[in-house]
Amino acid sequence: MSAARYRRLKRDFAADLEQAMIVDLTPSVVHRTVSCLEHAPLRTLDAIQVASAIESLCDLFISADRRQCEAAARLKLRTENVGNLN
């Protein structure tokens, strides 16, 4: 990766973080993660992300992972798929 591309990606990532919410991994998020795993076909880290969104009363769940978006929607989150993973 060129230095210019790295700087551009780093700048874009920083801009995205300004709009993101960082959620602590609390006991309630862990319990919700287990529930997500029981009710949707999710990988563990994906379930933590979905559970964090649910626990924080997220307005919109954004992911580039189709399966994660489908599972989040099944769990009643409003979703937007911004990529084509899976």
C-alpha positions in Angstrom: 0.0 0.0 0.0 1.4 3.4 -0.9 1.9 6.0 1.7 -0.6 8.3 0.1 -3.3 5.5 0.1 -2.6 4.8 3.8 -3.0 8.5 4.7 -6.3 8.6 2.8 -7.6 5.5 4.5 -6.5 6.7 7.9 -8.2 10.1 7.3 -11.4 8.3 6.1 -11.4 6.0 9.2 -10.9 9.0 11.5 -13.9 10.7 9.9 -16.0 7.5 10.3 -15.1 7.3 14.0 -16.5 10.8 14.6 -19.9 9.4 13.7 -19.5 6.1 15.5 -20.5 5.2 19.1 -18.1 3.1 21.1 -20.0 0.7 23.4 -18.4 -0.9 26.5 -18.5 -4.7 26.8 -20.8 -4.7 29.8 -22.5 -7.7 31.4 -25.7 -6.7 29.7 -24.0 -6.7 26.3 -22.5 -10.1 27.0 -26.0 -11.5 27.9 -27.5 -9.9 24.8 -24.7 -11.4 22.8 -25.6 -14.9 24.0 -29.2 -14.2 23.1 -28.2 -13.0 19.6 -26.2 -16.2 19.1 -29.2 -18.3 20.1 -31.6 -16.5 17.7 -29.5 -15.7 14.6 -26.7 -17.4 12.6 -23.9 -15.1 13.8 -20.2 -15.5 14.4 -19.2 -14.5 17.9 -17.7 -11.1 17.1 -20.6 -10.2 14.8 -23.0 -11.1 17.6 -21.1 -8.7 20.0 -21.5 -5.9 17.5 -25.2 -6.6 17.0 -25.7 -6.9 20.8 -23.9 -3.6 21.4 -26.2 -1.9 18.8 -29.3 -3.3 20.5 -28.1 -2.4 24.0 -27.2 1.1 23.0 -30.6 1.6 21.2 -28.9 2.2 17.9 -30.9 4.1 15.3 -29.2 2.4 12.3 -26.9 -0.6 12.2 -24.4 -0.3 9.3 -22.3 -3.2 8.1 -20.6 -4.4 4.9 -21.5 -8.0 5.9 -24.7 -9.3 4.3 -25.2 -12.1 6.9 -24.6 -9.8 9.8 -27.2 -7.3 8.4 -29.7 -10.1 7.8 -29.2 -11.3 11.4 -29.4 -7.8 12.8 -32.7 -7.2 10.9 -34.1 -10.4 12.2 -33.3 -9.1 15.7 -35.3 -5.9 14.9 -32.5 -3.5 14.1 -32.9 -1.1 11.2 -29.9 -2.0 9.0 -28.0 -0.7 6.0 -25.6 -3.0 4.1 -22.8 -0.8 2.7 -20.7 -3.5 1.1 -20.8 -6.9 -0.5 -19.1 -9.3 2.0 -20.6 -12.8 1.9 
